[in-house]
Amino acid sequence: HTFVTRDAIEHAQWHLRSGAVVAIVTTTPGLLITHTGLIRLDEQGRPRLLHASRQNGRVVLSHKDIADYVTRANTRRGVIVTRPEPPVVNPTD
C-alpha cells in the first residue's frame, strides 16, 4: 500500500487505476481511517471515488476527482491506496 498526502494527491491521482482501494486518512487524534471507497476512472480518465455516502444514504460516485474529495475537508490528511491481489490457486486443491 501507499500513503499519499493531501499536498501530493493532485499529481498522484493520475497514477491510480480503477479498482484501487482508497482509505481516507484523518487528522483526528487516535483515529487513522475515516472512510473507504474504490477508484473508478470516468470516461475522461479522471479517478473518482465510489463510496457509501452518509449524506445521500447510498453508494455514490463522487462528482469530481479524488483530489477534490480529499482536499475539500481540512480533516482529511491524505489517502492510503492499495490494489487487491488475485487469489493464489493451489492446483492440488
Secondary structure, 3 states (H helix, E strand, C coil): CEEEECCCHHHHHHHCCCCCEEEEEECCCCCCEEEEEEEEECCCCCEEEEEEECCCCEEEECCCCHHHHHHCCCCEEEEEEECCCCCCCCCCC
